[in-house]
C-alpha cells in the first residue's frame, strides 16, 4: 500500500508513513481506504524514486553554511581591515580625523637639511614639496601676534599673520595667509630668475604697448627652466659671507624676531647653501626656525639675505660672488 499524502510505498504493517508522518492508505478505520489517491495512479518506479529522494531522508541543507552569508562576512571583515589600513596611511601622511591634510612636512634634523630640501624641490618644480619645507601649522600655532605688534608699535591687516588664534576661524585665516605669503615668495623667485619678460623690473606695471605679444612671450619663456640642472655644492658660515652677521646688534634683532615666532634665540638659524645651476654659482640664504626639535624654513629671505642686499623678489637666492646687478652690497 501507499501513503495517501506522498505516495511512499509502505509495507503492510505500516500504518504511519515514515517519510511524511501521515496515515497510510488501507489503514483500518481510514475513511479514504476505498478511494484511490493520485499517487496510486502514478507508476511505481516514479513514485518510489521521487518519494525516496525527497521525502525519505532528512534535509541536510539547513546544516550547511550559506555561501552568500559567508561571502558577506568575509566582505565586511575585508572592508574593516582596508579601512584600518587607510586610516594608518592617513595618519602617517599627516591627515587628521577631520580629513584636513597638513601643509608642512615632518621637519628636518638640521637647518641645512631643510634648506637643501627646498632647493631639491625647486629643481624638481614640486610645489607641494617646497611648501612642506616651511613651518606653517607649527608657525601659526606658536606665532605671538602681540610680540609683533609691540615690536612694530603698530598694526596693519596686511601683516603676514593678521589675527590672534582666538577662534578656529581666525586660525584658519592665519594659516591661509601664511601659505599665501610663502607661495607669493616662490612665485616672485620664479619670475625673477626665469625672466619671463625681458627688461622687466619687479613692481613695475606692464604696458601692453611695450609688450604686444606679452602672453605668447611668457609661454615661450616657460619652456626653459634655469634651475633644471641645480646641484648643491656645499655650505658656508653666515659670518664668512658677511661679518656684520655676528655683531651684537644684529643678534639682538634675531632674538626679537624669535620671540615673535614663539621660539628662543637659539631656535632661529640662518644658513648659506651654495649650488650650481645653468653654468653659474649661487648662494641660498634662508632663515629657519625650530619647533619641537625639528627645523623648518621660516622665510626664504633670511637675515643674511638682507645684510648682503639680496632683493626680496629673489627669494634668498643670488649669484655668487654677489654683484650690483643681483642686489648685494
PEFENKA-V517358 format. One record per residue. N is the residue number from 1. RES is the residue in one letter. NEAR is the number of other C-alpha atoms within 12 Angstrom. D_LAST is the distance of its C-alpha to the last C-alpha in whole Angstrom. Layout:
BEGIN
n=N res=RES near=NEAR d_last=D_LAST
n=N res=RES near=NEAR d_last=D_LAST
END
This chain:
BEGIN
n=1 res=X near=26 d_last=122
n=2 res=X near=39 d_last=119
n=3 res=X near=37 d_last=117
n=4 res=X near=33 d_last=117
n=5 res=X near=26 d_last=113
n=6 res=X near=34 d_last=111
n=7 res=X near=38 d_last=114
n=8 res=X near=41 d_last=114
n=9 res=X near=36 d_last=117
n=10 res=X near=31 d_last=119
n=11 res=X near=17 d_last=121
n=12 res=X near=16 d_last=125
n=13 res=X near=16 d_last=124
n=14 res=X near=22 d_last=120
n=15 res=X near=27 d_last=121
n=16 res=X near=27 d_last=117
n=17 res=X near=30 d_last=115
n=18 res=X near=26 d_last=112
n=19 res=X near=30 d_last=110
n=20 res=X near=25 d_last=109
n=21 res=X near=19 d_last=111
n=22 res=X near=21 d_last=114
n=23 res=X near=28 d_last=118
n=24 res=X near=35 d_last=119
n=25 res=X near=35 d_last=122
n=26 res=X near=26 d_last=125
n=27 res=X near=24 d_last=125
n=28 res=X near=16 d_last=128
n=29 res=X near=12 d_last=128
n=30 res=X near=17 d_last=125
n=31 res=X near=14 d_last=125
n=32 res=X near=18 d_last=124
n=33 res=X near=19 d_last=126
n=34 res=X near=14 d_last=128
n=35 res=X near=14 d_last=125
n=36 res=X near=20 d_last=123
n=37 res=X near=21 d_last=119
n=38 res=X near=18 d_last=117
n=39 res=X near=26 d_last=116
n=40 res=X near=24 d_last=119
n=41 res=X near=15 d_last=119
n=42 res=X near=20 d_last=116
n=43 res=X near=16 d_last=117
n=44 res=X near=20 d_last=117
n=45 res=X near=17 d_last=114
n=46 res=X near=17 d_last=112
n=47 res=X near=26 d_last=113
n=48 res=X near=24 d_last=112
n=49 res=X near=18 d_last=109
n=50 res=X near=21 d_last=107
n=51 res=X near=27 d_last=109
n=52 res=X near=24 d_last=108
n=53 res=X near=17 d_last=105
n=54 res=X near=18 d_last=103
n=55 res=X near=24 d_last=106
n=56 res=X near=22 d_last=107
n=57 res=X near=14 d_last=104
n=58 res=X near=14 d_last=101
n=59 res=X near=13 d_last=98
n=60 res=X near=10 d_last=95
n=61 res=X near=10 d_last=92
n=62 res=X near=8 d_last=92
n=63 res=X near=8 d_last=91
n=64 res=X near=11 d_last=88
n=65 res=X near=12 d_last=85
n=66 res=X near=12 d_last=84
n=67 res=X near=11 d_last=81
n=68 res=X near=11 d_last=79
n=69 res=X near=12 d_last=79
n=70 res=X near=13 d_last=78
n=71 res=X near=13 d_last=75
n=72 res=X near=13 d_last=74
n=73 res=X near=15 d_last=73
n=74 res=X near=14 d_last=71
n=75 res=X near=14 d_last=69
n=76 res=X near=14 d_last=69
n=77 res=X near=14 d_last=68
n=78 res=X near=14 d_last=65
n=79 res=X near=14 d_last=64
n=80 res=X near=14 d_last=63
n=81 res=X near=14 d_last=62
n=82 res=X near=14 d_last=59
n=83 res=X near=14 d_last=58
n=84 res=X near=14 d_last=58
n=85 res=X near=14 d_last=56
n=86 res=X near=16 d_last=53
n=87 res=X near=19 d_last=53
n=88 res=X near=16 d_last=52
n=89 res=X near=15 d_last=49
n=90 res=X near=19 d_last=48
n=91 res=X near=18 d_last=47
n=92 res=X near=15 d_last=45
n=93 res=X near=20 d_last=43
n=94 res=X near=21 d_last=42
n=95 res=X near=19 d_last=45
n=96 res=X near=16 d_last=47
n=97 res=X near=15 d_last=50
n=98 res=X near=11 d_last=49
n=99 res=X near=12 d_last=48
n=100 res=X near=14 d_last=44
n=101 res=X near=18 d_last=42
n=102 res=X near=28 d_last=39
n=103 res=X near=31 d_last=35
n=104 res=X near=35 d_last=34
n=105 res=X near=29 d_last=35
n=106 res=X near=28 d_last=36
n=107 res=X near=35 d_last=33
n=108 res=X near=28 d_last=32
n=109 res=X near=21 d_last=32
n=110 res=X near=25 d_last=29
n=111 res=X near=36 d_last=25
n=112 res=X near=35 d_last=24
n=113 res=X near=26 d_last=28
n=114 res=X near=43 d_last=27
n=115 res=X near=48 d_last=23
n=116 res=X near=38 d_last=25
n=117 res=X near=33 d_last=28
n=118 res=X near=42 d_last=26
n=119 res=X near=43 d_last=24
n=120 res=X near=26 d_last=28
n=121 res=X near=24 d_last=29
n=122 res=X near=35 d_last=26
n=123 res=X near=26 d_last=27
n=124 res=X near=20 d_last=31
n=125 res=X near=23 d_last=30
n=126 res=X near=18 d_last=32
n=127 res=X near=25 d_last=31
n=128 res=X near=23 d_last=33
n=129 res=X near=25 d_last=32
n=130 res=X near=35 d_last=28
n=131 res=X near=39 d_last=30
n=132 res=X near=35 d_last=32
n=133 res=X near=47 d_last=29
n=134 res=X near=44 d_last=28
n=135 res=X near=42 d_last=29
n=136 res=X near=43 d_last=31
n=137 res=X near=35 d_last=35
n=138 res=X near=35 d_last=34
n=139 res=X near=40 d_last=31
n=140 res=X near=37 d_last=33
n=141 res=X near=28 d_last=36
n=142 res=X near=29 d_last=34
n=143 res=X near=34 d_last=32
n=144 res=X near=28 d_last=32
n=145 res=X near=33 d_last=32
n=146 res=X near=22 d_last=34
n=147 res=X near=24 d_last=31
n=148 res=X near=26 d_last=28
n=149 res=X near=24 d_last=30
n=150 res=X near=15 d_last=30
n=151 res=X near=18 d_last=27
n=152 res=X near=15 d_last=26
n=153 res=X near=11 d_last=29
n=154 res=X near=14 d_last=30
n=155 res=X near=18 d_last=31
n=156 res=X near=14 d_last=30
n=157 res=X near=15 d_last=32
n=158 res=X near=14 d_last=29
n=159 res=X near=19 d_last=28
n=160 res=X near=32 d_last=27
n=161 res=X near=38 d_last=30
n=162 res=X near=28 d_last=32
n=163 res=X near=31 d_last=36
n=164 res=X near=27 d_last=37
n=165 res=X near=23 d_last=39
n=166 res=X near=16 d_last=42
n=167 res=X near=11 d_last=44
n=168 res=X near=14 d_last=44
n=169 res=X near=13 d_last=43
n=170 res=X near=18 d_last=40
n=171 res=X near=26 d_last=39
n=172 res=X near=23 d_last=39
n=173 res=X near=23 d_last=37
n=174 res=X near=33 d_last=35
n=175 res=X near=32 d_last=35
n=176 res=X near=24 d_last=34
n=177 res=X near=25 d_last=32
n=178 res=X near=34 d_last=30
n=179 res=X near=33 d_last=30
n=180 res=X near=21 d_last=30
n=181 res=X near=26 d_last=26
n=182 res=X near=34 d_last=25
n=183 res=X near=25 d_last=27
n=184 res=X near=23 d_last=25
n=185 res=X near=28 d_last=22
n=186 res=X near=34 d_last=23
n=187 res=X near=25 d_last=25
n=188 res=X near=27 d_last=21
n=189 res=X near=30 d_last=20
n=190 res=X near=30 d_last=23
n=191 res=X near=27 d_last=23
n=192 res=X near=30 d_last=19
n=193 res=X near=35 d_last=19
n=194 res=X near=26 d_last=23
n=195 res=X near=25 d_last=23
n=196 res=X near=29 d_last=26
n=197 res=X near=28 d_last=26
n=198 res=X near=18 d_last=24
n=199 res=X near=14 d_last=22
n=200 res=X near=20 d_last=22
n=201 res=X near=19 d_last=19
n=202 res=X near=22 d_last=19
n=203 res=X near=12 d_last=21
n=204 res=X near=9 d_last=23
n=205 res=X near=11 d_last=27
n=206 res=X near=18 d_last=28
n=207 res=X near=12 d_last=31
n=208 res=X near=10 d_last=34
n=209 res=X near=9 d_last=35
n=210 res=X near=13 d_last=32
n=211 res=X near=18 d_last=32
n=212 res=X near=13 d_last=36
n=213 res=X near=15 d_last=36
n=214 res=X near=19 d_last=33
n=215 res=X near=15 d_last=35
n=216 res=X near=14 d_last=36
n=217 res=X near=16 d_last=33
n=218 res=X near=20 d_last=31
n=219 res=X near=15 d_last=34
n=220 res=X near=16 d_last=34
n=221 res=X near=20 d_last=30
n=222 res=X near=20 d_last=31
n=223 res=X near=14 d_last=33
n=224 res=X near=17 d_last=30
n=225 res=X near=23 d_last=27
n=226 res=X near=28 d_last=24
n=227 res=X near=28 d_last=24
n=228 res=X near=23 d_last=28
n=229 res=X near=21 d_last=28
n=230 res=X near=28 d_last=25
n=231 res=X near=27 d_last=26
n=232 res=X near=28 d_last=24
n=233 res=X near=19 d_last=24
n=234 res=X near=20 d_last=23
n=235 res=X near=24 d_last=20
n=236 res=X near=21 d_last=18
n=237 res=X near=22 d_last=18
n=238 res=X near=30 d_last=15
n=239 res=X near=21 d_last=15
n=240 res=X near=15 d_last=15
n=241 res=X near=29 d_last=11
n=242 res=X near=26 d_last=10
n=243 res=X near=15 d_last=12
n=244 res=X near=20 d_last=12
n=245 res=X near=27 d_last=14
n=246 res=X near=21 d_last=17
n=247 res=X near=15 d_last=17
n=248 res=X near=12 d_last=20
n=249 res=X near=12 d_last=19
n=250 res=X near=21 d_last=17
n=251 res=X near=22 d_last=20
n=252 res=X near=19 d_last=22
n=253 res=X near=19 d_last=20
n=254 res=X near=30 d_last=20
n=255 res=X near=25 d_last=24
n=256 res=X near=26 d_last=25
n=257 res=X near=35 d_last=23
n=258 res=X near=32 d_last=26
n=259 res=X near=28 d_last=29
n=260 res=X near=31 d_last=28
n=261 res=X near=37 d_last=28
n=262 res=X near=30 d_last=31
n=263 res=X near=31 d_last=30
n=264 res=X near=21 d_last=30
n=265 res=X near=23 d_last=26
n=266 res=X near=23 d_last=27
n=267 res=X near=29 d_last=28
n=268 res=X near=38 d_last=24
n=269 res=X near=36 d_last=22
n=270 res=X near=45 d_last=18
n=271 res=X near=43 d_last=18
n=272 res=X near=42 d_last=16
n=273 res=X near=40 d_last=19
n=274 res=X near=33 d_last=18
n=275 res=X near=31 d_last=21
n=276 res=X near=26 d_last=22
n=277 res=X near=27 d_last=23
n=278 res=X near=19 d_last=24
n=279 res=X near=15 d_last=23
n=280 res=X near=21 d_last=20
n=281 res=X near=24 d_last=18
n=282 res=X near=35 d_last=16
n=283 res=X near=43 d_last=15
n=284 res=X near=49 d_last=16
n=285 res=X near=49 d_last=15
n=286 res=X near=44 d_last=18
n=287 res=X near=39 d_last=19
n=288 res=X near=46 d_last=23
n=289 res=X near=48 d_last=26
n=290 res=X near=37 d_last=29
n=291 res=X near=35 d_last=33
n=292 res=X near=20 d_last=36
n=293 res=X near=18 d_last=35
n=294 res=X near=26 d_last=33
n=295 res=X near=39 d_last=29
n=296 res=X near=45 d_last=28
n=297 res=X near=49 d_last=24
n=298 res=X near=50 d_last=24
n=299 res=X near=46 d_last=21
n=300 res=X near=49 d_last=19
n=301 res=X near=36 d_last=16
n=302 res=X near=35 d_last=16
n=303 res=X near=38 d_last=14
n=304 res=X near=44 d_last=12
n=305 res=X near=38 d_last=11
n=306 res=X near=31 d_last=10
n=307 res=X near=28 d_last=8
n=308 res=X near=36 d_last=6
n=309 res=X near=29 d_last=6
n=310 res=X near=36 d_last=9
n=311 res=X near=34 d_last=11
n=312 res=X near=33 d_last=14
n=313 res=X near=30 d_last=16
n=314 res=X near=39 d_last=15
n=315 res=X near=40 d_last=17
n=316 res=X near=46 d_last=14
n=317 res=X near=49 d_last=15
n=318 res=X near=41 d_last=12
n=319 res=X near=31 d_last=13
n=320 res=X near=27 d_last=12
n=321 res=X near=20 d_last=11
n=322 res=X near=24 d_last=8
n=323 res=X near=15 d_last=8
n=324 res=X near=15 d_last=7
n=325 res=X near=16 d_last=10
n=326 res=X near=26 d_last=10
n=327 res=X near=24 d_last=7
n=328 res=X near=26 d_last=4
n=329 res=X near=19 d_last=0
END
